[in-house]
Amino acid sequence: MPKRHQKQQQWTPGRLKQIKSILKSNRDRLPEQLDLQVELPQDHKNIRGPHNFH
């Protein structure tokens, strides 16, 4: 492995502290997904119906 890659993989105490903090506060998790089902109005004058498509 090249030396430049070895240097990037070093775990310093400050880096470990950051990782522990992230894990402890659950910042490594995705936010809860909200159910975003939106009903759009179907009676607007610009909305085409099935009769407009062949």
GUNUMAR-11547 format. One line per 2 residues: their letters; for each residue x, y, z of N, C-alpha, C. Coordinates in steps of 0.02 Angstrom, whole numbers. Layout:
BEGIN
A> X:Y:Z:X:Y:Z:X:Y:Z ~ ...
END
This chain:
BEGIN
MP> 42:-58:0:0:0:0:45:62:0 ~ 29:112:-43:71:172:-43:68:209:24
KR> 122:245:39:126:280:103:70:332:111 ~ 49:364:56:-3:415:62:-69:384:85
HQ> -81:320:67:-142:286:90:-135:264:162 ~ -76:243:182:-64:222:251:-76:281:298
KQ> -53:341:278:-61:400:321:-135:416:331 ~ -176:408:279:-247:423:285:-283:375:331
QQ> -257:315:341:-290:265:382:-268:268:455 ~ -226:315:474:-204:319:544:-262:344:587
WT> -270:313:645:-323:332:692:-292:372:748 ~ -301:436:747:-274:479:800:-325:482:856
PG> -304:499:917:-351:504:973:-408:553:959 ~ -393:609:926:-445:657:910:-496:629:862
RL> -473:590:814:-518:559:765:-563:507:799 ~ -534:468:843:-573:418:880:-626:452:924
KQ> -608:508:953:-655:546:995:-713:571:953 ~ -699:595:892:-752:618:847:-799:561:828
IK> -770:504:812:-811:446:792:-854:423:850 ~ -826:418:910:-865:398:968:-922:446:981
SI> -910:511:972:-961:562:982:-1017:554:931 ~ -999:541:869:-1049:531:816:-1092:470:831
LK> -1060:416:851:-1097:354:866:-1141:362:928 ~ -1116:397:979:-1153:406:1041:-1216:448:1030
SN> -1212:497:985:-1269:541:973:-1313:518:914 ~ -1299:458:888:-1337:428:833:-1336:470:769
RD> -1285:511:760:-1280:551:699:-1258:508:639 ~ -1244:445:650:-1225:400:595:-1287:368:564
RL> -1345:383:590:-1407:352:565:-1445:401:520 ~ -1483:371:475:-1525:412:431:-1585:437:471
PE> -1610:496:455:-1669:520:490:-1730:476:473 ~ -1777:475:518:-1837:436:507:-1874:463:447
QL> -1894:418:403:-1929:438:342:-2002:452:357 ~ -2025:509:336:-2095:527:345:-2136:502:286
DL> -2198:485:299:-2243:462:247:-2269:524:209 ~ -2246:533:148:-2263:593:111:-2310:577:53
QV> -2369:554:69:-2420:543:18:-2463:605:13 ~ -2456:639:-42:-2492:701:-53:-2547:689:-105
EL> -2606:710:-89:-2660:704:-138:-2664:770:-177 ~ -2658:764:-242:-2660:823:-284:-2732:835:-307
PQ> -2751:898:-316:-2819:913:-339:-2828:888:-411 ~ -2885:858:-425:-2899:831:-491:-2950:874:-529
DH> -2971:929:-502:-3022:970:-534:-2996:1037:-559 ~ -2931:1042:-570:-2902:1104:-594:-2910:1107:-670
KN> -2919:1167:-699:-2933:1173:-770:-2874:1152:-814 ~ -2813:1150:-788:-2755:1131:-827:-2740:1056:-823
IR> -2777:1018:-785:-2765:947:-779:-2805:910:-833 ~ -2770:870:-872:-2802:833:-926:-2827:766:-900
GP> -2879:744:-928:-2907:678:-911:-2886:625:-961 ~ -2909:564:-952:-2889:509:-997:-2912:520:-1069
HN> -2964:561:-1079:-2989:574:-1146:-2939:616:-1189 ~ -2889:647:-1158:-2839:686:-1193:-2781:644:-1219
FH> -2777:582:-1201:-2722:538:-1221:-2749:480:-1261 ~ -2715:465:-1316:-2739:410:-1360:-2701:347:-1347
END
